[in-house]
Amino acid sequence: MDRPVIGLSMNYMQLGQYHQFHIRDKYIDAVRAAGAMPLVIPCTSDAAEIRQYLALTGALIIIGGLDYPPDLYGQEPHPLADLAHPRRAESDLLLLKLAIEMKLPILGICAGMQLINIYFGGSLIQHIDQLDNHLGEKYHEIEILGGRFLAQIYQDKAVTVNSNHHQAVDPKALGKGLRIVAMAEDGIIEAVEADCPQMLLGIQWHPERIADPKIGLRVFEYMAELAGRGK
């Protein structure tokens, strides 16, 4: 039986002498381990091309990466900003827009969650003042606040996740139609869901790097289940 197909966005960055499309192997490995087929989608501003890619998939994951340009939400860059290439930012926004229109299940990981907030008109905290619990692959507990989809992925009210980010969704500027469904003890938003028919979930942690399958792999298994239902 054919495996369900999950689309994955890609980074676009300079590695050494050349610009390259890039995705970390752990995303690919996690999708495969969940029983799905990964389909990487290179950055492009061609809507027809993106639609053709998405038509082959049953779900989409927007991966983590560098900081999205803050002009997308009306701010100047923080001195410590490490900006994603404009080519990736443009492509990711179009990819998200078209996937929503096509009613695909969507998962945003780390910067992918931040993109979801930007897309719906929200803003980001460009640099977290207290980084001790969030930068450098730290682990900390988060509280699950419910939600249509996150509560199906995790049955527990609290789980321990990894963290490697210096930006966060601004709770004072949450995107329209988004709901906070997980929080860290220090008030950082850890997950959001959108008010739309399909799954549209953003998580701040990196499940592809978590060894415990009940926490890490489970996210990708759930995406594979949804992808399989649609195809």
PyMOL CGO cylinders between C-alpha atoms (Angstrom):
from pymol import cmd
from pymol.cgo import CYLINDER

trace = [
    CYLINDER, 0.00, 0.00, 0.00, 1.27, 3.46, -0.86, 0.3, 1, 1, 1, 1, 1, 1,
    CYLINDER, 1.27, 3.46, -0.86, 2.43, 5.58, 2.03, 0.3, 1, 1, 1, 1, 1, 1,
    CYLINDER, 2.43, 5.58, 2.03, 0.82, 8.99, 2.64, 0.3, 1, 1, 1, 1, 1, 1,
    CYLINDER, 0.82, 8.99, 2.64, 2.86, 11.92, 1.37, 0.3, 1, 1, 1, 1, 1, 1,
    CYLINDER, 2.86, 11.92, 1.37, 3.83, 14.85, 3.60, 0.3, 1, 1, 1, 1, 1, 1,
    CYLINDER, 3.83, 14.85, 3.60, 5.23, 18.01, 2.02, 0.3, 1, 1, 1, 1, 1, 1,
    CYLINDER, 5.23, 18.01, 2.02, 8.08, 19.84, 3.72, 0.3, 1, 1, 1, 1, 1, 1,
    CYLINDER, 8.08, 19.84, 3.72, 9.23, 23.39, 3.12, 0.3, 1, 1, 1, 1, 1, 1,
    CYLINDER, 9.23, 23.39, 3.12, 12.94, 24.08, 2.66, 0.3, 1, 1, 1, 1, 1, 1,
    CYLINDER, 12.94, 24.08, 2.66, 15.50, 26.63, 3.74, 0.3, 1, 1, 1, 1, 1, 1,
    CYLINDER, 15.50, 26.63, 3.74, 17.32, 28.79, 1.21, 0.3, 1, 1, 1, 1, 1, 1,
    CYLINDER, 17.32, 28.79, 1.21, 20.70, 29.95, 2.46, 0.3, 1, 1, 1, 1, 1, 1,
    CYLINDER, 20.70, 29.95, 2.46, 24.35, 30.40, 1.65, 0.3, 1, 1, 1, 1, 1, 1,
    CYLINDER, 24.35, 30.40, 1.65, 26.36, 27.34, 2.64, 0.3, 1, 1, 1, 1, 1, 1,
    CYLINDER, 26.36, 27.34, 2.64, 30.00, 27.91, 1.86, 0.3, 1, 1, 1, 1, 1, 1,
    CYLINDER, 30.00, 27.91, 1.86, 30.45, 29.49, -1.55, 0.3, 1, 1, 1, 1, 1, 1,
    CYLINDER, 30.45, 29.49, -1.55, 26.99, 28.76, -2.93, 0.3, 1, 1, 1, 1, 1, 1,
    CYLINDER, 26.99, 28.76, -2.93, 23.33, 29.40, -2.20, 0.3, 1, 1, 1, 1, 1, 1,
    CYLINDER, 23.33, 29.40, -2.20, 21.51, 26.15, -1.65, 0.3, 1, 1, 1, 1, 1, 1,
    CYLINDER, 21.51, 26.15, -1.65, 18.11, 24.70, -0.86, 0.3, 1, 1, 1, 1, 1, 1,
    CYLINDER, 18.11, 24.70, -0.86, 18.50, 22.91, 2.44, 0.3, 1, 1, 1, 1, 1, 1,
    CYLINDER, 18.50, 22.91, 2.44, 16.57, 20.77, 4.92, 0.3, 1, 1, 1, 1, 1, 1,
    CYLINDER, 16.57, 20.77, 4.92, 17.94, 18.97, 7.96, 0.3, 1, 1, 1, 1, 1, 1,
    CYLINDER, 17.94, 18.97, 7.96, 17.95, 15.20, 7.78, 0.3, 1, 1, 1, 1, 1, 1,
    CYLINDER, 17.95, 15.20, 7.78, 15.99, 14.80, 11.02, 0.3, 1, 1, 1, 1, 1, 1,
    CYLINDER, 15.99, 14.80, 11.02, 12.82, 16.16, 9.39, 0.3, 1, 1, 1, 1, 1, 1,
    CYLINDER, 12.82, 16.16, 9.39, 13.10, 13.59, 6.60, 0.3, 1, 1, 1, 1, 1, 1,
    CYLINDER, 13.10, 13.59, 6.60, 13.93, 10.78, 9.02, 0.3, 1, 1, 1, 1, 1, 1,
    CYLINDER, 13.93, 10.78, 9.02, 10.98, 11.64, 11.29, 0.3, 1, 1, 1, 1, 1, 1,
    CYLINDER, 10.98, 11.64, 11.29, 8.46, 11.65, 8.43, 0.3, 1, 1, 1, 1, 1, 1,
    CYLINDER, 8.46, 11.65, 8.43, 9.77, 8.30, 7.21, 0.3, 1, 1, 1, 1, 1, 1,
    CYLINDER, 9.77, 8.30, 7.21, 9.74, 6.82, 10.72, 0.3, 1, 1, 1, 1, 1, 1,
    CYLINDER, 9.74, 6.82, 10.72, 6.08, 7.85, 10.99, 0.3, 1, 1, 1, 1, 1, 1,
    CYLINDER, 6.08, 7.85, 10.99, 5.27, 5.76, 7.93, 0.3, 1, 1, 1, 1, 1, 1,
    CYLINDER, 5.27, 5.76, 7.93, 4.91, 8.62, 5.46, 0.3, 1, 1, 1, 1, 1, 1,
    CYLINDER, 4.91, 8.62, 5.46, 6.77, 9.69, 2.32, 0.3, 1, 1, 1, 1, 1, 1,
    CYLINDER, 6.77, 9.69, 2.32, 8.56, 13.08, 2.53, 0.3, 1, 1, 1, 1, 1, 1,
    CYLINDER, 8.56, 13.08, 2.53, 8.24, 15.45, -0.43, 0.3, 1, 1, 1, 1, 1, 1,
    CYLINDER, 8.24, 15.45, -0.43, 10.50, 18.49, -0.13, 0.3, 1, 1, 1, 1, 1, 1,
    CYLINDER, 10.50, 18.49, -0.13, 9.24, 21.67, -1.78, 0.3, 1, 1, 1, 1, 1, 1,
    CYLINDER, 9.24, 21.67, -1.78, 11.95, 24.11, -2.97, 0.3, 1, 1, 1, 1, 1, 1,
    CYLINDER, 11.95, 24.11, -2.97, 11.39, 27.81, -2.36, 0.3, 1, 1, 1, 1, 1, 1,
    CYLINDER, 11.39, 27.81, -2.36, 9.54, 29.46, -5.21, 0.3, 1, 1, 1, 1, 1, 1,
    CYLINDER, 9.54, 29.46, -5.21, 7.25, 32.40, -5.89, 0.3, 1, 1, 1, 1, 1, 1,
    CYLINDER, 7.25, 32.40, -5.89, 5.42, 30.42, -8.60, 0.3, 1, 1, 1, 1, 1, 1,
    CYLINDER, 5.42, 30.42, -8.60, 1.94, 29.70, -7.24, 0.3, 1, 1, 1, 1, 1, 1,
    CYLINDER, 1.94, 29.70, -7.24, 1.14, 27.17, -9.96, 0.3, 1, 1, 1, 1, 1, 1,
    CYLINDER, 1.14, 27.17, -9.96, 4.27, 25.18, -9.11, 0.3, 1, 1, 1, 1, 1, 1,
    CYLINDER, 4.27, 25.18, -9.11, 3.43, 25.19, -5.40, 0.3, 1, 1, 1, 1, 1, 1,
    CYLINDER, 3.43, 25.19, -5.40, -0.12, 24.02, -6.11, 0.3, 1, 1, 1, 1, 1, 1,
    CYLINDER, -0.12, 24.02, -6.11, 1.26, 21.18, -8.20, 0.3, 1, 1, 1, 1, 1, 1,
    CYLINDER, 1.26, 21.18, -8.20, 3.54, 20.10, -5.36, 0.3, 1, 1, 1, 1, 1, 1,
    CYLINDER, 3.54, 20.10, -5.36, 0.76, 20.37, -2.77, 0.3, 1, 1, 1, 1, 1, 1,
    CYLINDER, 0.76, 20.37, -2.77, -1.61, 18.35, -4.96, 0.3, 1, 1, 1, 1, 1, 1,
    CYLINDER, -1.61, 18.35, -4.96, 0.77, 15.42, -4.47, 0.3, 1, 1, 1, 1, 1, 1,
    CYLINDER, 0.77, 15.42, -4.47, 0.63, 15.65, -0.68, 0.3, 1, 1, 1, 1, 1, 1,
    CYLINDER, 0.63, 15.65, -0.68, -1.85, 14.91, 2.07, 0.3, 1, 1, 1, 1, 1, 1,
    CYLINDER, -1.85, 14.91, 2.07, -0.33, 17.31, 4.61, 0.3, 1, 1, 1, 1, 1, 1,
    CYLINDER, -0.33, 17.31, 4.61, 2.31, 20.04, 4.92, 0.3, 1, 1, 1, 1, 1, 1,
    CYLINDER, 2.31, 20.04, 4.92, 5.06, 20.79, 7.44, 0.3, 1, 1, 1, 1, 1, 1,
    CYLINDER, 5.06, 20.79, 7.44, 6.69, 24.22, 7.49, 0.3, 1, 1, 1, 1, 1, 1,
    CYLINDER, 6.69, 24.22, 7.49, 10.10, 23.61, 9.04, 0.3, 1, 1, 1, 1, 1, 1,
    CYLINDER, 10.10, 23.61, 9.04, 12.13, 25.76, 11.40, 0.3, 1, 1, 1, 1, 1, 1,
    CYLINDER, 12.13, 25.76, 11.40, 14.85, 28.13, 10.31, 0.3, 1, 1, 1, 1, 1, 1,
    CYLINDER, 14.85, 28.13, 10.31, 16.15, 31.66, 10.62, 0.3, 1, 1, 1, 1, 1, 1,
    CYLINDER, 16.15, 31.66, 10.62, 14.15, 34.74, 11.61, 0.3, 1, 1, 1, 1, 1, 1,
    CYLINDER, 14.15, 34.74, 11.61, 11.45, 35.95, 9.25, 0.3, 1, 1, 1, 1, 1, 1,
    CYLINDER, 11.45, 35.95, 9.25, 12.00, 39.58, 8.17, 0.3, 1, 1, 1, 1, 1, 1,
    CYLINDER, 12.00, 39.58, 8.17, 10.25, 41.80, 10.74, 0.3, 1, 1, 1, 1, 1, 1,
    CYLINDER, 10.25, 41.80, 10.74, 8.97, 44.16, 8.06, 0.3, 1, 1, 1, 1, 1, 1,
    CYLINDER, 8.97, 44.16, 8.06, 6.35, 41.45, 7.52, 0.3, 1, 1, 1, 1, 1, 1,
    CYLINDER, 6.35, 41.45, 7.52, 4.80, 42.59, 10.81, 0.3, 1, 1, 1, 1, 1, 1,
    CYLINDER, 4.80, 42.59, 10.81, 5.73, 46.26, 10.72, 0.3, 1, 1, 1, 1, 1, 1,
    CYLINDER, 5.73, 46.26, 10.72, 8.94, 46.31, 12.78, 0.3, 1, 1, 1, 1, 1, 1,
    CYLINDER, 8.94, 46.31, 12.78, 12.62, 47.05, 12.29, 0.3, 1, 1, 1, 1, 1, 1,
    CYLINDER, 12.62, 47.05, 12.29, 15.12, 44.20, 12.79, 0.3, 1, 1, 1, 1, 1, 1,
    CYLINDER, 15.12, 44.20, 12.79, 16.45, 43.58, 16.29, 0.3, 1, 1, 1, 1, 1, 1,
    CYLINDER, 16.45, 43.58, 16.29, 20.28, 43.92, 16.49, 0.3, 1, 1, 1, 1, 1, 1,
    CYLINDER, 20.28, 43.92, 16.49, 20.51, 40.17, 17.20, 0.3, 1, 1, 1, 1, 1, 1,
    CYLINDER, 20.51, 40.17, 17.20, 18.23, 39.16, 14.33, 0.3, 1, 1, 1, 1, 1, 1,
    CYLINDER, 18.23, 39.16, 14.33, 19.49, 36.42, 12.02, 0.3, 1, 1, 1, 1, 1, 1,
    CYLINDER, 19.49, 36.42, 12.02, 17.24, 36.88, 9.02, 0.3, 1, 1, 1, 1, 1, 1,
    CYLINDER, 17.24, 36.88, 9.02, 16.00, 34.23, 6.64, 0.3, 1, 1, 1, 1, 1, 1,
    CYLINDER, 16.00, 34.23, 6.64, 16.63, 34.88, 2.96, 0.3, 1, 1, 1, 1, 1, 1,
    CYLINDER, 16.63, 34.88, 2.96, 13.78, 36.90, 1.38, 0.3, 1, 1, 1, 1, 1, 1,
    CYLINDER, 13.78, 36.90, 1.38, 13.35, 34.09, -1.13, 0.3, 1, 1, 1, 1, 1, 1,
    CYLINDER, 13.35, 34.09, -1.13, 12.40, 31.69, 1.67, 0.3, 1, 1, 1, 1, 1, 1,
    CYLINDER, 12.40, 31.69, 1.67, 10.13, 34.20, 3.42, 0.3, 1, 1, 1, 1, 1, 1,
    CYLINDER, 10.13, 34.20, 3.42, 8.20, 34.93, 0.22, 0.3, 1, 1, 1, 1, 1, 1,
    CYLINDER, 8.20, 34.93, 0.22, 7.89, 31.26, -0.65, 0.3, 1, 1, 1, 1, 1, 1,
    CYLINDER, 7.89, 31.26, -0.65, 6.77, 30.20, 2.83, 0.3, 1, 1, 1, 1, 1, 1,
    CYLINDER, 6.77, 30.20, 2.83, 4.00, 32.78, 2.98, 0.3, 1, 1, 1, 1, 1, 1,
    CYLINDER, 4.00, 32.78, 2.98, 2.70, 31.67, -0.41, 0.3, 1, 1, 1, 1, 1, 1,
    CYLINDER, 2.70, 31.67, -0.41, 3.05, 28.00, 0.54, 0.3, 1, 1, 1, 1, 1, 1,
    CYLINDER, 3.05, 28.00, 0.54, 1.03, 28.56, 3.71, 0.3, 1, 1, 1, 1, 1, 1,
    CYLINDER, 1.03, 28.56, 3.71, -1.63, 30.56, 1.88, 0.3, 1, 1, 1, 1, 1, 1,
    CYLINDER, -1.63, 30.56, 1.88, -2.14, 27.93, -0.81, 0.3, 1, 1, 1, 1, 1, 1,
    CYLINDER, -2.14, 27.93, -0.81, -2.10, 25.01, 1.64, 0.3, 1, 1, 1, 1, 1, 1,
    CYLINDER, -2.10, 25.01, 1.64, -4.84, 26.72, 3.65, 0.3, 1, 1, 1, 1, 1, 1,
    CYLINDER, -4.84, 26.72, 3.65, -6.86, 27.27, 0.48, 0.3, 1, 1, 1, 1, 1, 1,
    CYLINDER, -6.86, 27.27, 0.48, -6.42, 23.60, -0.44, 0.3, 1, 1, 1, 1, 1, 1,
    CYLINDER, -6.42, 23.60, -0.44, -7.53, 22.60, 3.09, 0.3, 1, 1, 1, 1, 1, 1,
    CYLINDER, -7.53, 22.60, 3.09, -4.43, 20.54, 3.80, 0.3, 1, 1, 1, 1, 1, 1,
    CYLINDER, -4.43, 20.54, 3.80, -3.47, 19.69, 7.39, 0.3, 1, 1, 1, 1, 1, 1,
    CYLINDER, -3.47, 19.69, 7.39, -0.58, 22.02, 8.28, 0.3, 1, 1, 1, 1, 1, 1,
    CYLINDER, -0.58, 22.02, 8.28, 2.08, 21.88, 11.00, 0.3, 1, 1, 1, 1, 1, 1,
    CYLINDER, 2.08, 21.88, 11.00, 4.48, 24.76, 11.63, 0.3, 1, 1, 1, 1, 1, 1,
    CYLINDER, 4.48, 24.76, 11.63, 7.60, 23.92, 13.63, 0.3, 1, 1, 1, 1, 1, 1,
    CYLINDER, 7.60, 23.92, 13.63, 9.48, 26.65, 15.55, 0.3, 1, 1, 1, 1, 1, 1,
    CYLINDER, 9.48, 26.65, 15.55, 9.87, 29.44, 12.97, 0.3, 1, 1, 1, 1, 1, 1,
    CYLINDER, 9.87, 29.44, 12.97, 7.03, 27.74, 11.12, 0.3, 1, 1, 1, 1, 1, 1,
    CYLINDER, 7.03, 27.74, 11.12, 4.74, 28.51, 14.05, 0.3, 1, 1, 1, 1, 1, 1,
    CYLINDER, 4.74, 28.51, 14.05, 5.96, 32.09, 14.05, 0.3, 1, 1, 1, 1, 1, 1,
    CYLINDER, 5.96, 32.09, 14.05, 5.15, 32.31, 10.34, 0.3, 1, 1, 1, 1, 1, 1,
    CYLINDER, 5.15, 32.31, 10.34, 1.58, 31.20, 11.07, 0.3, 1, 1, 1, 1, 1, 1,
    CYLINDER, 1.58, 31.20, 11.07, 1.20, 34.05, 13.55, 0.3, 1, 1, 1, 1, 1, 1,
    CYLINDER, 1.20, 34.05, 13.55, 2.63, 36.54, 11.05, 0.3, 1, 1, 1, 1, 1, 1,
    CYLINDER, 2.63, 36.54, 11.05, 0.34, 35.26, 8.29, 0.3, 1, 1, 1, 1, 1, 1,
    CYLINDER, 0.34, 35.26, 8.29, -2.73, 35.91, 10.43, 0.3, 1, 1, 1, 1, 1, 1,
    CYLINDER, -2.73, 35.91, 10.43, -1.63, 39.47, 11.25, 0.3, 1, 1, 1, 1, 1, 1,
    CYLINDER, -1.63, 39.47, 11.25, 0.27, 38.87, 14.49, 0.3, 1, 1, 1, 1, 1, 1,
    CYLINDER, 0.27, 38.87, 14.49, 3.72, 39.97, 15.62, 0.3, 1, 1, 1, 1, 1, 1,
    CYLINDER, 3.72, 39.97, 15.62, 6.74, 38.35, 17.23, 0.3, 1, 1, 1, 1, 1, 1,
    CYLINDER, 6.74, 38.35, 17.23, 8.93, 39.02, 20.22, 0.3, 1, 1, 1, 1, 1, 1,
    CYLINDER, 8.93, 39.02, 20.22, 12.12, 39.47, 18.21, 0.3, 1, 1, 1, 1, 1, 1,
    CYLINDER, 12.12, 39.47, 18.21, 14.47, 38.54, 21.05, 0.3, 1, 1, 1, 1, 1, 1,
    CYLINDER, 14.47, 38.54, 21.05, 13.52, 36.87, 24.33, 0.3, 1, 1, 1, 1, 1, 1,
    CYLINDER, 13.52, 36.87, 24.33, 15.19, 38.70, 27.21, 0.3, 1, 1, 1, 1, 1, 1,
    CYLINDER, 15.19, 38.70, 27.21, 15.46, 35.59, 29.40, 0.3, 1, 1, 1, 1, 1, 1,
    CYLINDER, 15.46, 35.59, 29.40, 16.89, 32.92, 27.10, 0.3, 1, 1, 1, 1, 1, 1,
    CYLINDER, 16.89, 32.92, 27.10, 18.01, 30.37, 29.71, 0.3, 1, 1, 1, 1, 1, 1,
    CYLINDER, 18.01, 30.37, 29.71, 15.11, 27.99, 29.08, 0.3, 1, 1, 1, 1, 1, 1,
    CYLINDER, 15.11, 27.99, 29.08, 14.79, 28.47, 25.34, 0.3, 1, 1, 1, 1, 1, 1,
    CYLINDER, 14.79, 28.47, 25.34, 18.14, 28.65, 23.53, 0.3, 1, 1, 1, 1, 1, 1,
    CYLINDER, 18.14, 28.65, 23.53, 20.71, 25.92, 23.05, 0.3, 1, 1, 1, 1, 1, 1,
    CYLINDER, 20.71, 25.92, 23.05, 18.60, 22.74, 22.91, 0.3, 1, 1, 1, 1, 1, 1,
    CYLINDER, 18.60, 22.74, 22.91, 17.27, 23.05, 26.45, 0.3, 1, 1, 1, 1, 1, 1,
    CYLINDER, 17.27, 23.05, 26.45, 14.39, 20.93, 27.77, 0.3, 1, 1, 1, 1, 1, 1,
    CYLINDER, 14.39, 20.93, 27.77, 11.50, 22.28, 29.80, 0.3, 1, 1, 1, 1, 1, 1,
    CYLINDER, 11.50, 22.28, 29.80, 7.92, 21.46, 30.66, 0.3, 1, 1, 1, 1, 1, 1,
    CYLINDER, 7.92, 21.46, 30.66, 4.95, 22.96, 28.85, 0.3, 1, 1, 1, 1, 1, 1,
    CYLINDER, 4.95, 22.96, 28.85, 1.29, 22.96, 29.79, 0.3, 1, 1, 1, 1, 1, 1,
    CYLINDER, 1.29, 22.96, 29.79, -1.22, 21.71, 27.22, 0.3, 1, 1, 1, 1, 1, 1,
    CYLINDER, -1.22, 21.71, 27.22, -4.27, 23.99, 27.28, 0.3, 1, 1, 1, 1, 1, 1,
    CYLINDER, -4.27, 23.99, 27.28, -6.52, 21.89, 25.08, 0.3, 1, 1, 1, 1, 1, 1,
    CYLINDER, -6.52, 21.89, 25.08, -7.20, 22.59, 21.43, 0.3, 1, 1, 1, 1, 1, 1,
    CYLINDER, -7.20, 22.59, 21.43, -8.77, 20.47, 18.71, 0.3, 1, 1, 1, 1, 1, 1,
    CYLINDER, -8.77, 20.47, 18.71, -5.54, 18.82, 17.57, 0.3, 1, 1, 1, 1, 1, 1,
    CYLINDER, -5.54, 18.82, 17.57, -2.74, 19.21, 20.12, 0.3, 1, 1, 1, 1, 1, 1,
    CYLINDER, -2.74, 19.21, 20.12, -4.87, 17.51, 22.77, 0.3, 1, 1, 1, 1, 1, 1,
    CYLINDER, -4.87, 17.51, 22.77, -5.27, 14.55, 20.41, 0.3, 1, 1, 1, 1, 1, 1,
    CYLINDER, -5.27, 14.55, 20.41, -1.53, 14.31, 19.88, 0.3, 1, 1, 1, 1, 1, 1,
    CYLINDER, -1.53, 14.31, 19.88, -0.68, 14.46, 23.59, 0.3, 1, 1, 1, 1, 1, 1,
    CYLINDER, -0.68, 14.46, 23.59, -3.02, 12.92, 26.14, 0.3, 1, 1, 1, 1, 1, 1,
    CYLINDER, -3.02, 12.92, 26.14, -1.15, 14.45, 29.10, 0.3, 1, 1, 1, 1, 1, 1,
    CYLINDER, -1.15, 14.45, 29.10, -1.75, 17.93, 30.46, 0.3, 1, 1, 1, 1, 1, 1,
    CYLINDER, -1.75, 17.93, 30.46, 1.99, 18.59, 30.62, 0.3, 1, 1, 1, 1, 1, 1,
    CYLINDER, 1.99, 18.59, 30.62, 4.89, 17.30, 28.52, 0.3, 1, 1, 1, 1, 1, 1,
    CYLINDER, 4.89, 17.30, 28.52, 8.62, 17.99, 28.43, 0.3, 1, 1, 1, 1, 1, 1,
    CYLINDER, 8.62, 17.99, 28.43, 9.89, 19.35, 25.12, 0.3, 1, 1, 1, 1, 1, 1,
    CYLINDER, 9.89, 19.35, 25.12, 13.11, 20.75, 23.71, 0.3, 1, 1, 1, 1, 1, 1,
    CYLINDER, 13.11, 20.75, 23.71, 13.68, 24.39, 22.94, 0.3, 1, 1, 1, 1, 1, 1,
    CYLINDER, 13.68, 24.39, 22.94, 16.09, 26.19, 20.63, 0.3, 1, 1, 1, 1, 1, 1,
    CYLINDER, 16.09, 26.19, 20.63, 14.82, 29.64, 19.68, 0.3, 1, 1, 1, 1, 1, 1,
    CYLINDER, 14.82, 29.64, 19.68, 15.37, 33.30, 20.52, 0.3, 1, 1, 1, 1, 1, 1,
    CYLINDER, 15.37, 33.30, 20.52, 12.08, 34.61, 19.13, 0.3, 1, 1, 1, 1, 1, 1,
    CYLINDER, 12.08, 34.61, 19.13, 8.49, 33.89, 20.13, 0.3, 1, 1, 1, 1, 1, 1,
    CYLINDER, 8.49, 33.89, 20.13, 4.89, 34.66, 19.25, 0.3, 1, 1, 1, 1, 1, 1,
    CYLINDER, 4.89, 34.66, 19.25, 3.91, 37.92, 20.95, 0.3, 1, 1, 1, 1, 1, 1,
    CYLINDER, 3.91, 37.92, 20.95, 0.95, 37.23, 23.27, 0.3, 1, 1, 1, 1, 1, 1,
    CYLINDER, 0.95, 37.23, 23.27, -0.05, 40.89, 22.92, 0.3, 1, 1, 1, 1, 1, 1,
    CYLINDER, -0.05, 40.89, 22.92, -0.25, 40.53, 19.13, 0.3, 1, 1, 1, 1, 1, 1,
    CYLINDER, -0.25, 40.53, 19.13, -1.71, 37.09, 18.48, 0.3, 1, 1, 1, 1, 1, 1,
    CYLINDER, -1.71, 37.09, 18.48, -2.86, 36.54, 14.91, 0.3, 1, 1, 1, 1, 1, 1,
    CYLINDER, -2.86, 36.54, 14.91, -6.57, 36.79, 14.13, 0.3, 1, 1, 1, 1, 1, 1,
    CYLINDER, -6.57, 36.79, 14.13, -8.37, 33.50, 14.67, 0.3, 1, 1, 1, 1, 1, 1,
    CYLINDER, -8.37, 33.50, 14.67, -5.46, 31.87, 16.52, 0.3, 1, 1, 1, 1, 1, 1,
    CYLINDER, -5.46, 31.87, 16.52, -5.81, 30.21, 19.91, 0.3, 1, 1, 1, 1, 1, 1,
    CYLINDER, -5.81, 30.21, 19.91, -3.00, 29.52, 22.38, 0.3, 1, 1, 1, 1, 1, 1,
    CYLINDER, -3.00, 29.52, 22.38, -2.98, 25.78, 23.15, 0.3, 1, 1, 1, 1, 1, 1,
    CYLINDER, -2.98, 25.78, 23.15, 0.32, 25.36, 25.05, 0.3, 1, 1, 1, 1, 1, 1,
    CYLINDER, 0.32, 25.36, 25.05, 2.43, 27.60, 27.27, 0.3, 1, 1, 1, 1, 1, 1,
    CYLINDER, 2.43, 27.60, 27.27, 5.79, 27.42, 29.02, 0.3, 1, 1, 1, 1, 1, 1,
    CYLINDER, 5.79, 27.42, 29.02, 6.05, 28.31, 32.71, 0.3, 1, 1, 1, 1, 1, 1,
    CYLINDER, 6.05, 28.31, 32.71, 7.74, 31.62, 31.88, 0.3, 1, 1, 1, 1, 1, 1,
    CYLINDER, 7.74, 31.62, 31.88, 4.83, 32.75, 29.69, 0.3, 1, 1, 1, 1, 1, 1,
    CYLINDER, 4.83, 32.75, 29.69, 6.29, 31.90, 26.28, 0.3, 1, 1, 1, 1, 1, 1,
    CYLINDER, 6.29, 31.90, 26.28, 3.65, 30.66, 23.85, 0.3, 1, 1, 1, 1, 1, 1,
    CYLINDER, 3.65, 30.66, 23.85, 4.52, 27.08, 22.88, 0.3, 1, 1, 1, 1, 1, 1,
    CYLINDER, 4.52, 27.08, 22.88, 1.66, 26.17, 20.52, 0.3, 1, 1, 1, 1, 1, 1,
    CYLINDER, 1.66, 26.17, 20.52, -1.19, 27.82, 18.62, 0.3, 1, 1, 1, 1, 1, 1,
    CYLINDER, -1.19, 27.82, 18.62, -4.08, 26.51, 16.55, 0.3, 1, 1, 1, 1, 1, 1,
    CYLINDER, -4.08, 26.51, 16.55, -6.08, 28.36, 13.91, 0.3, 1, 1, 1, 1, 1, 1,
    CYLINDER, -6.08, 28.36, 13.91, -9.84, 28.53, 13.67, 0.3, 1, 1, 1, 1, 1, 1,
    CYLINDER, -9.84, 28.53, 13.67, -10.23, 26.81, 10.31, 0.3, 1, 1, 1, 1, 1, 1,
    CYLINDER, -10.23, 26.81, 10.31, -11.69, 23.51, 9.07, 0.3, 1, 1, 1, 1, 1, 1,
    CYLINDER, -11.69, 23.51, 9.07, -8.41, 21.62, 8.72, 0.3, 1, 1, 1, 1, 1, 1,
    CYLINDER, -8.41, 21.62, 8.72, -5.60, 21.16, 11.22, 0.3, 1, 1, 1, 1, 1, 1,
    CYLINDER, -5.60, 21.16, 11.22, -3.44, 24.29, 11.34, 0.3, 1, 1, 1, 1, 1, 1,
    CYLINDER, -3.44, 24.29, 11.34, -1.12, 23.85, 14.31, 0.3, 1, 1, 1, 1, 1, 1,
    CYLINDER, -1.12, 23.85, 14.31, 2.07, 25.67, 15.21, 0.3, 1, 1, 1, 1, 1, 1,
    CYLINDER, 2.07, 25.67, 15.21, 4.49, 24.33, 17.82, 0.3, 1, 1, 1, 1, 1, 1,
    CYLINDER, 4.49, 24.33, 17.82, 7.57, 26.10, 19.15, 0.3, 1, 1, 1, 1, 1, 1,
    CYLINDER, 7.57, 26.10, 19.15, 9.59, 22.96, 19.90, 0.3, 1, 1, 1, 1, 1, 1,
    CYLINDER, 9.59, 22.96, 19.90, 11.41, 20.61, 17.51, 0.3, 1, 1, 1, 1, 1, 1,
    CYLINDER, 11.41, 20.61, 17.51, 9.76, 17.16, 17.68, 0.3, 1, 1, 1, 1, 1, 1,
    CYLINDER, 9.76, 17.16, 17.68, 12.12, 15.79, 15.03, 0.3, 1, 1, 1, 1, 1, 1,
    CYLINDER, 12.12, 15.79, 15.03, 14.97, 16.11, 17.56, 0.3, 1, 1, 1, 1, 1, 1,
    CYLINDER, 14.97, 16.11, 17.56, 13.20, 14.49, 20.54, 0.3, 1, 1, 1, 1, 1, 1,
    CYLINDER, 13.20, 14.49, 20.54, 14.24, 10.89, 21.20, 0.3, 1, 1, 1, 1, 1, 1,
    CYLINDER, 14.24, 10.89, 21.20, 11.13, 9.94, 23.21, 0.3, 1, 1, 1, 1, 1, 1,
    CYLINDER, 11.13, 9.94, 23.21, 8.69, 8.63, 20.57, 0.3, 1, 1, 1, 1, 1, 1,
    CYLINDER, 8.69, 8.63, 20.57, 5.67, 9.55, 22.69, 0.3, 1, 1, 1, 1, 1, 1,
    CYLINDER, 5.67, 9.55, 22.69, 6.71, 13.21, 22.42, 0.3, 1, 1, 1, 1, 1, 1,
    CYLINDER, 6.71, 13.21, 22.42, 8.70, 13.50, 19.19, 0.3, 1, 1, 1, 1, 1, 1,
    CYLINDER, 8.70, 13.50, 19.19, 7.62, 10.82, 16.74, 0.3, 1, 1, 1, 1, 1, 1,
    CYLINDER, 7.62, 10.82, 16.74, 3.99, 11.06, 17.86, 0.3, 1, 1, 1, 1, 1, 1,
    CYLINDER, 3.99, 11.06, 17.86, 3.65, 14.47, 16.17, 0.3, 1, 1, 1, 1, 1, 1,
    CYLINDER, 3.65, 14.47, 16.17, 4.72, 13.05, 12.82, 0.3, 1, 1, 1, 1, 1, 1,
    CYLINDER, 4.72, 13.05, 12.82, 2.58, 9.93, 13.24, 0.3, 1, 1, 1, 1, 1, 1,
    CYLINDER, 2.58, 9.93, 13.24, -0.44, 12.16, 13.74, 0.3, 1, 1, 1, 1, 1, 1,
    CYLINDER, -0.44, 12.16, 13.74, 0.43, 14.13, 10.61, 0.3, 1, 1, 1, 1, 1, 1,
    CYLINDER, 0.43, 14.13, 10.61, 0.80, 10.86, 8.70, 0.3, 1, 1, 1, 1, 1, 1,
    CYLINDER, 0.80, 10.86, 8.70, -2.64, 9.76, 9.91, 0.3, 1, 1, 1, 1, 1, 1,
    CYLINDER, -2.64, 9.76, 9.91, -4.20, 12.99, 8.64, 0.3, 1, 1, 1, 1, 1, 1,
    CYLINDER, -4.20, 12.99, 8.64, -2.27, 12.83, 5.37, 0.3, 1, 1, 1, 1, 1, 1,
    CYLINDER, -2.27, 12.83, 5.37, -3.51, 9.29, 4.82, 0.3, 1, 1, 1, 1, 1, 1,
    CYLINDER, -3.51, 9.29, 4.82, -7.14, 10.26, 5.35, 0.3, 1, 1, 1, 1, 1, 1,
    CYLINDER, -7.14, 10.26, 5.35, -6.99, 12.88, 2.62, 0.3, 1, 1, 1, 1, 1, 1,
    CYLINDER, -6.99, 12.88, 2.62, -5.56, 10.65, -0.08, 0.3, 1, 1, 1, 1, 1, 1,
]
cmd.load_cgo(trace, "trace")
